[in-house]
């Protein structure tokens, strides 16, 4: 492109600008429809996609015949022509985009729109650069629409300017939306729930599945036509044995999408007052009844919100049959659910597996029972619960959490604590549960069971459970007691990782009850801390009647009267990092006692008594024990094995080194 001269006449400048835009003069064009044609027309070599045309009043853009269609507005002017105007083409109102060397007009019907990207375009105010008054003056014999058109264009310019200013308020310089322009009030109830905010008055509570289509139309893409889809599925599905088509259809029609319920809503038996005085049990049990009538095990979600305050109950909140119940609270020490008598705060009953509930979640909140001396004043009782969670602090409960016949139920950082009137009798209790079902899979993540009057964790049946960084300390009897089922339940496949048993008369007891004839073993303990067994004769670890292989890894034990007692067990692998300070009360207690146990492997690193001057032994093997190995030990006192029983030792004891010595 040539550089324009320093001085240039208006006509030469206009001609140069038109040539640059790919338009060349054509003196053969004549007047069209009473108006003089422009001696310039589109340069077909450059403008290969579209041609621009106008009629006496409006400008129109037409796609080339190459695509087989044109704009719906027809012009009396042939393709490829432009009417002469007093200002430059392209005419105002036609926004043109360039792709490569081609210039294209706006998309018309049939043309695919082309996106400029995900970011908002840089806005530009509308500026009118053509005067119809001027056209009217130059063509006095033509139509005279100038004044009205100018008024309309002024209105358009004013409106577009306002829109541009508004867009700039919600657009950053980089094209993205600025932070902070959407507040909590602008969020849907569902979004506020997910962010842990109070839902306000907005609730979705359809009485039947057909109402979902109308209620949720256009609200959120998550709300779909379940009524039509599920009814079709129910009709097409072959019913299971013992169920009719009608029952199958009714089961499908119970599917409910995320209802949001506030316990203070008067529709629930007058609504809960959450004032610490009124009895709110009628309100919450009315909610349970509503959910129970509409719920389904696999497709339900009912979000029940409890605001800050104390919700006092004159009777248990019965959640039996309430699948998908999510009790959402304002936070620990903000929302408290308290029982005013000798009954569980929250309970779920189930005599058979089909009566179990799925997807019950609660928290974060405080649970306060009716006092640990009341035999039924438990915190939360779940007799069969699958795939749910509890996030709470517990006070004044007989059993803080009692859960049986569960599967993948998560306890999240529970805090079971309190002294005086707030003390709990037991922390976590896992009873035998439904007969014939071995599993009771609880996943405990970092919970603390502190100062329980009896037992921190009592697991009669815990097959499949996982305890990760769980702590039980300050119990009055046992920090952790597993097994001894009176109905013969097996106990296997459980895992303990980086857990703590501390400051209790006895720390960790794992014992197969006399009634159990099946598998008791196949568990793994890794990185356990055992410290301060405070009772006279208290034991850090007792393994009794284990009849299947198991791995026990103790990271450290300190200040215990007896480090370990292994009774009537076989096929154990016990790996002990350090056992220091045994014989806490200096009465000559043994460090490790192995009695009537066979085919076990023990590795101890350091075995050190509280006072080496007191008589006693580091390790003693007694009874019918045989074929046990003790290796890697460094003991202050003697290691005594039964002669001729096939056991062996290797290490240092009482200042003497042993290779692999067969007793």
C-alpha positions in Angstrom: 0.0 0.0 0.0 1.4 3.4 -1.0 1.9 6.2 1.5 -0.6 9.0 1.0 0.9 12.5 0.2 1.2 15.1 2.9 -1.7 17.0 1.3 -4.6 15.3 -0.4 -7.9 16.5 -1.8 -11.1 15.1 -0.3 -12.0 13.4 -3.6 -8.6 11.7 -4.0 -8.6 10.6 -0.4 -12.1 9.1 -0.9 -11.0 7.3 -4.0 -7.8 5.9 -2.4 -9.8 4.6 0.6 -12.3 2.9 -1.7 -9.6 1.2 -3.7 -8.0 0.0 -0.5 -11.3 -1.7 0.5 -11.4 -3.7 -2.7 -14.0 -1.5 -4.6 -13.3 -0.2 -8.0 -15.1 2.3 -10.2 -17.5 1.2 -12.9 -18.9 4.0 -15.0 -21.4 1.7 -16.8 -23.8 1.5 -13.9 -27.1 3.3 -14.3 -29.8 4.6 -12.1 -31.8 1.9 -10.3 -35.2 2.3 -8.8 -35.1 6.0 -9.2 -31.8 6.5 -7.5 -28.4 7.0 -9.0 -26.1 4.0 -8.8 -22.6 4.4 -7.2 -19.8 4.4 -9.8 -18.1 1.9 -7.5 -19.0 -1.7 -7.1 -17.7 -4.7 -5.1 -14.5 -6.1 -6.4 -15.4 -9.8 -7.0 -11.8 -11.0 -6.7 -11.5 -9.7 -3.2 -15.1 -10.0 -1.9 -15.6 -13.7 -2.7 -18.0 -14.6 0.1 -20.7 -11.9 0.1 -21.8 -8.8 -1.6 -23.4 -5.8 0.1 -26.5 -4.1 -1.2 -29.0 -1.5 0.0 -32.5 -0.5 -0.9 -33.6 3.2 -0.8 -34.0 3.1 3.1 -32.4 0.0 4.5 -29.0 -1.7 4.1 -29.1 -5.4 3.5 -26.4 -8.1 3.5 -26.8 -11.1 1.2 -24.9 -14.3 1.1 -23.4 -15.2 -2.2 -25.3 -17.5 -4.5 -22.5 -19.9 -3.8 -24.3 -21.0 -0.6 -27.7 -21.3 -2.3 -29.6 -18.8 -0.2 -30.2 -15.1 0.4 -31.5 -12.9 3.1 -35.2 -12.9 3.6 -35.4 -9.2 2.6 -35.2 -8.8 -1.2 -33.6 -5.7 -2.8 -34.4 -4.3 -6.2 -30.7 -3.7 -6.7 -28.6 -6.5 -8.2 -25.9 -8.3 -6.3 -22.5 -6.7 -6.4 -23.8 -3.1 -6.4 -23.7 -0.3 -3.8 -25.8 2.8 -3.9 -23.9 6.0 -3.8 -23.8 7.7 -0.4 -22.2 10.8 0.9 -20.1 8.7 3.3 -17.8 5.8 3.0 -19.0 2.2 2.5 -19.6 -0.2 4.2 -22.7 1.6 5.4 -23.5 2.2 9.1 -25.3 -0.6 10.8 -23.5 -3.4 8.8 -20.7 -4.8 11.0 -18.2 -6.6 8.9 -15.6 -9.1 10.0 -12.5 -10.2 8.1 -11.2 -13.8 7.8 -7.9 -13.9 6.0 -8.1 -11.6 3.0 -11.9 -11.9 2.8 -14.5 -9.5 4.1 -17.8 -11.1 5.3 -21.1 -9.6 6.2 -23.2 -10.5 9.3 -24.7 -14.0 9.3 -28.2 -14.3 7.9 -30.6 -17.3 8.1 -28.8 -20.5 7.1 -25.3 -19.2 7.8 -23.4 -20.7 10.7 -22.3 -18.1 13.3 -18.6 -17.8 14.0 -17.5 -17.3 17.6 -14.8 -14.9 18.5 -13.8 -16.9 21.6 -15.1 -17.4 25.1 -14.0 -13.9 26.4 -16.3 -10.9 26.1 -15.4 -8.7 23.1 -14.1 -5.2 23.7 -17.3 -3.1 23.6 -17.5 -0.1 21.2 -20.3 2.5 21.3 -22.5 2.8 18.2 -21.5 5.8 16.1 -23.7 6.9 13.2 -21.6 8.0 10.2 -24.2 8.4 7.6 -26.9 11.1 7.4 -30.1 10.4 5.6 -30.8 14.1 5.6 -27.7 14.5 3.5 -28.9 11.8 1.2 -32.3 13.5 1.0 -30.7 16.8 0.1 -28.6 15.2 -2.6 -31.6 13.3 -4.1 -34.5 15.6 -3.8 -36.6 13.6 -6.2 -36.3 10.4 -4.2 -38.1 9.3 -1.0 -37.8 11.7 2.0 -37.3 9.6 5.1 -34.5 11.5 6.7 -35.9 13.1 9.8 -37.6 9.9 11.1 -34.5 7.8 10.3 -32.3 10.2 12.2 -34.5 10.1 15.2 -34.5 6.3 15.2 -30.7 6.2 14.8 -30.3 8.6 17.7 -32.4 6.3 19.9 -30.3 3.3 18.8 -27.1 5.1 19.6 -28.3 6.1 23.0 -29.5 2.5 23.8 -26.3 0.9 22.6 -24.2 3.4 24.6 -26.1 2.4 27.8 -25.5 -1.2 27.1 -21.8 -0.7 26.5 -21.5 1.2 29.8 -23.3 -1.6 31.6 -21.1 -4.3 30.0 -18.0 -2.5 31.2 -19.3 -2.8 34.8 -19.2 -6.6 34.6 -16.1 -7.0 32.4 -12.5 -6.9 33.4 -9.8 -5.5 31.1 -8.8 -9.1 30.2 -12.3 -10.0 29.1 -13.3 -12.0 32.1 -15.9 -11.3 34.7 -14.6 -9.5 37.8 -14.6 -11.1 41.2 -17.3 -10.3 43.7 -20.2 -9.4 41.4 -22.3 -12.4 42.4 -23.3 -12.4 46.1 -25.0 -15.1 48.2 -28.5 -13.7 47.5 -28.0 -14.3 43.8 -27.3 -18.0 44.3 -29.9 -20.8 44.2 -30.9 -22.6 47.3 -29.0 -25.7 46.1 -25.8 -23.7 45.6 -26.1 -22.1 49.0 -26.5 -25.5 50.6 -23.4 -26.8 48.8 -21.4 -23.8 50.1 -22.6 -24.3 53.6 -24.9 -21.2 53.6 -28.4 -21.1 55.0 -30.9 -21.7 52.3 -33.3 -18.9 53.2 -36.9 -19.4 52.4 -36.4 -21.0 49.0 -37.4 -24.7 49.1 -38.2 -27.3 46.5 -40.8 -29.6 47.9 -42.9 -31.2 45.2 -45.7 -33.3 46.4 -45.4 -35.7 43.5 -43.0 -36.5 40.7 -45.2 -35.0 38.0 -44.7 -31.5 39.6 -41.0 -31.6 39.0 -41.3 -30.6 35.3 -43.2 -27.4 36.1 -41.4 -26.6 39.3 -37.9 -26.9 37.9 -38.4 -25.8 34.4 -35.5 -23.5 33.5 -34.2 -23.4 37.0 -31.2 -25.7 36.8 -29.9 -28.2 34.3 -29.7 -30.8 37.1 -33.4 -31.0 37.3 -34.6 -33.3 34.5 -37.8 -34.9 33.5 -37.7 -37.8 36.0 -41.4 -38.4 35.9 -41.5 -39.3 32.2 -38.2 -41.2 32.2 -38.7 -43.2 35.3 -42.3 -44.1 34.4 -41.0 -45.4 31.1 -38.3 -47.4 32.8 -40.9 -48.8 35.2 -43.2 -49.8 32.4 -40.4 -51.5 30.4 -38.8 -53.2 33.4 -39.5 -56.9 34.1 -40.7 -56.9 37.8 -38.7 -58.9 40.3 -40.2 -62.1 41.7 -43.0 -61.2 44.2 -43.5 -57.7 42.9 -46.3 -56.5 40.7 -46.0 -54.0 37.8 -47.9 -51.5 39.9 -45.4 -51.9 42.8 -42.5 -51.5 40.4 -44.0 -48.4 38.9 -44.6 -46.9 42.4 -41.1 -47.7 43.4 -39.7 -45.8 40.4 -42.1 -42.9 41.0 -40.6 -42.3 44.5 -37.4 -40.9 43.0 -37.0 -37.4 44.4 -34.5 -34.7 43.4 -32.8 -32.7 46.2 -35.5 -31.3 48.4 -34.5 -28.6 50.9 -36.3 -28.5 54.2 -35.9 -26.1 57.1 -36.9 -27.5 60.5 -38.3 -24.2 61.5 -40.9 -24.2 58.7 -44.4 -24.2 60.4 -45.6 -26.8 57.9 -43.7 -29.4 60.0 -46.1 -29.7 63.0 -45.7 -26.1 63.7 -41.9 -26.0 63.1 -39.0 -26.5 65.4 -38.2 -23.5 67.7 -34.6 -24.4 68.3 -34.7 -22.4 71.5 -33.4 -25.0 74.0 -36.8 -25.0 75.8 -39.5 -26.2 73.4 -39.9 -29.8 72.4 -39.0 -30.0 68.8 -39.4 -33.8 68.4 -42.8 -33.5 66.7 -41.4 -31.2 64.0 -38.4 -33.4 63.1 -40.5 -36.6 63.2 -43.0 -35.0 60.9 -40.1 -34.4 58.5 -39.0 -38.1 58.9 -42.6 -39.2 58.0 -42.6 -37.0 54.9 -39.3 -38.3 53.7 -40.2 -41.9 54.6 -43.2 -41.7 52.3 -41.3 -40.4 49.3 -37.8 -41.8 49.7 -36.0 -44.4 47.6 -32.7 -46.1 48.6 -30.7 -45.0 45.6 -32.1 -41.8 44.1 -33.2 -39.7 47.1 -31.6 -36.6 48.6 -33.4 -34.6 51.4 -31.4 -31.7 52.8 -32.7 -30.8 56.3 -31.3 -27.6 57.7 -31.1 -26.9 61.4 -30.1 -23.3 62.2 -27.9 -22.2 65.1 -29.4 -22.9 68.5 -30.4 -25.8 70.8 -33.0 -28.2 69.3 -34.4 -30.0 72.3 -36.2 -33.3 71.9 -38.8 -34.9 74.1 -38.5 -38.1 72.2 -36.0 -39.7 69.8 -35.7 -38.4 66.3 -36.6 -41.6 64.4 -34.9 -41.7 61.0 -35.8 -45.3 60.1 -36.4 -45.7 56.4 -35.2 -42.2 55.6 -32.8 -42.8 52.7 -30.8 -39.8 51.5 -31.3 -37.8 54.6 -28.7 -35.0 55.0 -29.0 -33.1 58.2 -27.1 -29.9 57.6 -26.2 -27.8 60.7 -24.7 -24.4 61.3 -21.5 -25.9 62.8 -20.1 -27.5 66.0 -20.9 -25.5 69.0 -23.4 -23.6 66.9 -26.1 -26.2 66.4 -26.9 -28.6 69.3 -29.4 -31.5 69.3 -30.2 -32.4 72.9 -32.3 -35.2 74.4 -34.4 -34.5 77.4 -34.7 -38.0 78.7 -33.5 -41.6 78.7 -33.7 -42.3 75.0 -31.3 -41.9 72.0 -31.1 -38.5 70.5 -31.3 -40.0 66.9 -32.2 -43.6 66.2 -32.6 -45.9 63.3 -34.0 -49.4 63.9 -33.6 -52.4 61.6 -34.2 -56.1 62.2 -33.2 -57.2 58.7 -30.9 -55.9 56.0 -33.7 -54.6 53.7 -34.6 -52.2 56.6 -31.2 -50.5 56.5 -30.9 -46.9 55.4 -28.6 -45.5 52.8 -27.0 -42.1 52.6 -27.7 -40.7 56.1 -25.4 -37.8 56.8 -25.3 -35.3 59.7 -23.2 -32.4 60.9 -21.4 -30.5 61.9 -23.1 -30.2 65.3 -23.2 -31.1 68.9 -25.1 -34.1 70.2 -26.1 -34.1 73.9 -27.6 -37.2 75.5 -29.7 -37.5 78.6 -26.8 -38.5 80.9 -24.4 -41.4 80.9 -26.0 -43.0 83.9 -29.2 -43.6 81.9 -28.8 -46.9 80.2 -30.6 -45.9 77.0 -29.5 -42.3 76.7 -27.3 -42.8 73.6 -26.3 -40.2 71.1 -26.8 -41.7 67.6 -28.0 -45.3 67.2 -27.8 -46.9 63.8 -28.7 -50.6 63.6 -28.0 -50.9 59.8 -26.6 -48.0 57.9 -24.8 -47.9 54.6 -22.7 -45.1 53.0 -23.3 -42.2 55.3 -21.3 -40.0 57.7 -21.4 -38.3 61.1 -19.5 -35.1 61.9 -20.2 -34.1 65.6 -19.1 -33.6 69.2 -20.8 -35.7 71.9 -21.6 -35.1 75.5 -23.6 -36.8 78.3 -24.2 -40.0 76.3 -24.4 -43.6 77.4 -22.9 -44.7 74.0 -21.9 -41.7 72.0 -22.2 -43.6 68.7 -23.7 -47.0 68.4 -23.5 -48.5 64.9 -24.1 -52.0 63.8 -24.3 -53.9 60.5 -22.9 -51.0 58.6 -21.0 -50.7 55.3 -18.6 -47.9 54.4 -20.1 -45.6 57.1 -17.7 -42.7 57.8 -17.1 -41.1 61.2 -15.4 -37.7 60.5 -13.2 -36.3 63.3 -15.7 -37.1 66.0 -14.9 -35.5 69.4 -16.3 -37.6 72.3 -15.2 -35.7 75.4 -16.5 -34.1 78.5 -16.2 -34.3 82.3 -18.6 -34.2 85.2 -22.2 -34.1 83.9 -21.0 -34.0 80.3 -18.9 -37.2 80.5 -19.8 -40.1 78.2 -19.9 -43.7 79.4 -18.7 -45.3 76.1 -17.4 -43.6 72.9 -17.8 -45.7 69.8 -19.7 -49.0 70.2 -20.0 -51.5 67.4 -22.4 -54.3 68.6 -23.2 -57.6 67.0 -26.1 -56.3 64.9 -28.3 -58.3 62.6 -27.9 -62.0 62.9 -26.1 -63.8 60.1 -24.4 -60.6 58.8 -20.6 -60.5 59.6 -19.7 -57.1 58.1 -19.8 -53.9 60.2 -17.6 -51.6 58.2 -17.0 -48.3 59.9 -14.4 -45.9 58.6 -13.2 -43.7 61.4 -11.0 -40.7 60.3 -9.1 -39.0 63.0 -11.7 -39.2 65.8 -10.8 -38.5 69.4 -12.5 -40.5 72.2 -11.4 -38.9 75.4 -12.2 -39.4 79.1 -15.0 -42.0 78.6 -16.0 -43.5 81.9 -15.8 -47.1 80.6 -14.4 -47.8 77.1 -13.3 -45.4 74.4 -13.9 -47.9 71.6 -15.8 -51.1 72.1 -16.1 -53.1 68.9 -17.8 -56.5 69.3 -18.2 -56.8 65.6 -15.9 -54.7 63.3 -15.3 -56.8 60.2 -14.1 -54.6 57.4 -13.7 -51.5 59.6 -10.8 -49.0 59.1 -9.5 -46.8 61.9 -7.1 -44.1 60.6 -5.4 -41.7 63.1 -8.0 -42.5 65.7 -7.3 -41.8 69.3 -8.7 -43.2 72.5 -7.4 -41.9 75.7 -8.3 -41.4 79.3 -10.9 -44.2 79.5 -11.9 -45.6 82.8 -11.5 -49.3 81.8 -10.2 -49.9 78.3 -9.0 -47.5 75.7 -9.8 -50.0 72.9 -11.6 -53.4 73.2 -12.2 -55.5 70.1 -14.0 -58.9 70.0 -15.6 -61.2 72.5 -18.9 -61.5 70.7 -21.4 -63.4 72.8 -23.3 -64.6 69.7 -20.3 -65.9 67.8 -19.7 -63.1 65.3 -16.4 -63.3 63.4 -14.0 -60.3 63.5 -11.7 -59.9 60.6 -10.4 -57.7 57.8 -10.1 -54.6 60.0 -7.3 -52.1 59.7 -5.7 -49.8 62.3 -3.3 -47.2 61.0 -1.4 -44.6 63.1 -3.8 -44.9 66.0 -3.3 -44.0 69.7 -4.2 -45.8 72.9 -3.2 -43.9 75.9 -3.6 -43.2 79.6 -6.1 -45.9 80.5 -5.8 -49.0 82.8 -5.6 -51.3 79.7 -4.9 -50.0 76.2 -5.6 -52.4 73.4 -7.4 -55.7 73.8 -8.2 -58.0 70.8 -10.0 -61.2 72.0 -12.0 -63.9 70.2 -15.0 -64.8 72.3 -15.6 -68.4 73.3 -18.7 -68.5 71.1 -16.8 -67.6 67.9 -15.8 -70.6 65.9 -15.2 -68.9 62.6 -12.4 -66.6 61.5 -10.9 -64.3 64.0 -7.8 -62.7 62.5 -6.7 -61.5 59.1 -6.4 -58.0 60.4 -3.6 -55.4 60.2 -2.3 -52.9 62.7 0.3 -50.4 61.6 2.2 -47.8 63.5 0.2 -48.1 66.8 1.1 -46.0 69.8 0.5 -47.7 73.2 1.3 -45.6 76.3 0.6 -45.3 80.0 -1.4 -48.4 80.9 -2.1 -47.0 84.4 -3.7 -49.9 86.2 -1.6 -52.2 88.4 -1.2 -55.2 86.2 -2.5 -53.2 83.2 -1.4 -54.4 79.8 -0.5 -52.4 76.7 -1.5 -55.2 74.3 -3.5 -58.3 74.8 -4.0 -60.8 71.9 -6.2 -63.7 72.9 -7.4 -66.7 70.9 -6.5 -65.3 67.5 -6.9 -68.3 65.2 -6.0 -66.9 61.7 -2.9 -65.0 60.5 -2.7 -61.3 61.5 -0.1 -58.6 61.4 0.4 -56.4 64.4 2.8 -53.4 64.2 3.4 -51.4 67.3 5.6 -48.3 66.8 6.2 -47.6 70.4 4.9 -48.5 73.9 6.0 -46.7 77.1 5.3 -46.8 80.8 3.1 -49.9 80.9 3.0 -52.6 83.6 3.1 -55.3 81.0 4.0 -54.6 77.4 2.2 -57.6 75.8 0.4 -60.8 76.6 -0.2 -63.3 73.8 -2.6 -66.0 74.8 -3.8 -69.1 72.9 -3.0 -67.5 69.5 -1.3 -68.7 66.4 0.1 -67.5 63.1 0.7 -63.9 64.3 3.4 -61.6 63.1 4.2 -59.0 65.8 6.6 -56.2 65.0 7.5 -54.0 68.0 9.5 -50.9 67.5 10.3 -50.0 71.1 9.0 -51.2 74.4 10.3 -49.0 77.2 9.3 -48.6 80.8 7.5 -51.9 81.3 7.0 -53.1 84.9 5.8 -49.6 85.6 5.0 -50.3 89.3 8.4 -52.2 89.8 6.8 -55.5 91.0 8.9 -57.7 88.8 6.4 -58.0 86.0 7.5 -59.6 82.7 7.7 -57.4 79.6 6.2 -59.9 77.1 4.3 -63.1 78.1 3.6 -65.7 75.4 1.3 -68.5 76.7 -0.2 -71.5 75.0 0.6 -69.9 71.6 2.2 -71.5 68.5 3.8 -70.6 65.2 4.1 -66.9 65.9 6.9 -64.6 64.8 8.0 -61.7 67.1 10.5 -58.9 66.4 11.4 -56.5 69.2 13.9 -53.7 68.9 14.3 -52.4 72.5 12.8 -54.0 75.6 13.7 -51.9 78.6 12.1 -52.1 82.1 11.4 -49.1 84.3 14.1 -50.3 86.8 16.7 -52.9 85.6 17.6 -53.6 89.2 14.2 -55.2 89.9 14.1 -58.9 89.3 12.1 -60.2 86.3 12.4 -61.2 82.7 12.0 -59.4 79.3 10.3 -62.3 77.5 8.8 -65.5 78.9 7.3 -68.4 76.9 5.1 -70.7 78.9 2.4 -73.4 78.8 2.0 -75.3 75.5 3.7 -72.7 73.4 5.9 -74.0 70.6 7.6 -73.1 67.3 7.7 -69.3 68.0 10.6 -67.1 66.9 11.9 -64.0 68.7 14.5 -62.0 66.8 16.1 -58.6 66.8 15.6 -57.9 70.5 17.9 -55.8 72.6 16.7 -56.6 76.2 18.0 -55.5 79.5 16.8 -58.7 81.1 16.5 -62.4 80.2 14.6 -64.0 77.3 13.3 -67.4 78.6 11.9 -69.9 76.2 10.5 -73.4 76.8 13.3 -76.0 76.1 12.8 -78.4 73.3 9.6 -76.9 71.9 11.0 -75.8 68.6 11.1 -72.1 69.4 14.1 -70.0 68.7 15.7 -66.6 69.6 18.3 -64.3 68.2 19.4 -61.0 69.7 20.8 -59.6 72.9 19.4 -60.3 76.4 20.9 -59.6 79.9 24.2 -58.7 78.3 24.5 -61.9 76.3 24.3 -62.2 72.5 22.4 -65.0 70.8 22.7 -66.3 67.3 19.7 -68.3 66.1 19.3 -70.5 69.1 16.9 -73.4 69.1 15.4 -74.0 72.5 
